[in-house]
Amino acid sequence: MLKKLEHILQNEIDPAFSKRSRFIFEEIEKRKPKIILDIGCGRGFYIKSLSFYKFPKKIFGIDINEKYLLEAKKNCQDKRITIKKGSIYSLPYPNNYFDFIICSELLEHLNDDKRGLKELNRVLKKNGTIAITVPNYNFPFFWDPINFMLMDFFGKHINKNIWWLAGIWADHERLYSVSQIKKLILISNSKIVKFKNVIHNCLPFSHFLLYGIGKNLVEKFSLRKFDRFDFNNDKDMILPYIFRFLSLKDKTKDVNKSSVNICLITKKV
């Protein structure tokens, strides 16, 4: 992996984000796609990171959040990058256009994930690749103890609209079991070529500490050294190591073991 990206991910405070990003970048470096789409690009982490590589000819980012898109355009100045507002249900691109699509932490937000994935496959070239990450329904107890107990004992979870307290359910229509995401991929004219679960071991209340409290502090008080969009931060920090320490023990390949995220590489057939 590029030295710059390696350093950024080493200093990423959220170990789940770091591991799923590494999963995506390793596949991109392996395949060296020329035309890439980041669907649900947000503030532009992936499209900015992709600009560090020489092999992409065109990099596209699309999102429905105008506020995030304004930030993405400020963050991403490379001439190969095009950023625009748009919906996954009606993408403004021709059939069979992209070599590689990043669809990270998006499907769980959609009212109709089947329709969204079908549209992604429309704009993907034959034998093209999609990198997908989704939150796992079978998440570790310590990642979000409150929702874990509510789901286990009462079949309920904290309201998704209470974003600061909702934990892993924040703004999510669903979480995915391994069997559910595999079924979704199979009915979308794709096949799974790589599969990985990330983050089995973590600190108690990790999601609440990182997002319920941490994200709010970073955005309100401009704590740039903890902002993953500060690509110029060249100092190693201790706090990210503390959060990822337990995840260093994640050695299992058991797909049925609890994990924060399910990561897949799919190919259009």
Beta strands, then each sheet from edge to edge (+ up, - down):
strand 1: 35-39
strand 2: 58-63
strand 3: 81-85
strand 4: 98-104
strand 5: 124-135
strand 6: 190-198
strand 7: 261-268
sheet 1: 3+ 2+ 1+ 4+ 5+ 7- 6+
end
